């Protein structure tokens, strides 16, 4: 689900476009589940995913890149400048507030 790389981490993400509200929603099938309000049209859902991941992890949007699955619900997202421990701590804190 979260893999360390020399630049940062890579997350396995499953997205649900056109959801009622956006944000992280736990895990499903060894991937982080992210709900998006945007439809999967013209890159809108991908742009919202990048914005949500960047805002949640406190990194600039330019540090977040979709490396696989741009046209799929299952994606691999690279986040530069963070560690696995930082991501786990942030997601744990985020999920406890939800």
LINHU-V271585 format. One record per residue. N is the residue number from 0. NEAR is the number of other ideal C-beta (glycine too) atoms within 10 Angstrom. D_CENTER is the distance of its C-alpha to the mean C-alpha in whole Angstrom. Layout:
N;NEAR;D_CENTER, N;NEAR;D_CENTER
This chain:
0;14;11, 1;16;11, 2;12;13, 3;13;15, 4;12;16, 5;5;19, 6;13;16, 7;22;14, 8;21;11, 9;19;9, 10;23;7, 11;18;8, 12;21;6, 13;18;8, 14;24;8, 15;16;11, 16;19;13, 17;12;16, 18;14;15, 19;7;17, 20;8;15, 21;17;11, 22;16;9, 23;18;8, 24;16;11, 25;10;11, 26;14;11, 27;10;13, 28;9;15, 29;8;13, 30;17;10, 31;21;7, 32;15;8, 33;26;6, 34;17;10, 35;22;10, 36;16;14, 37;19;14, 38;11;16, 39;15;15, 40;9;18, 41;9;19, 42;14;15, 43;14;14, 44;22;11, 45;20;10, 46;14;11, 47;19;10, 48;22;6, 49;19;7, 50;15;9, 51;20;7, 52;23;5, 53;16;8, 54;12;10, 55;16;9, 56;20;9, 57;11;12, 58;17;12, 59;9;13, 60;12;11, 61;9;14, 62;18;12, 63;23;9, 64;16;10, 65;18;9, 66;12;12, 67;12;12, 68;16;12, 69;11;12, 70;8;15, 71;12;14, 72;14;12, 73;12;11, 74;22;9, 75;17;8, 76;22;6, 77;17;9, 78;23;9, 79;15;13, 80;14;15, 81;19;13, 82;13;14, 83;16;13, 84;11;16, 85;16;14, 86;21;10, 87;13;12, 88;11;15, 89;15;12, 90;18;10, 91;9;14, 92;10;15, 93;13;13, 94;13;14, 95;7;17, 96;5;17, 97;8;16
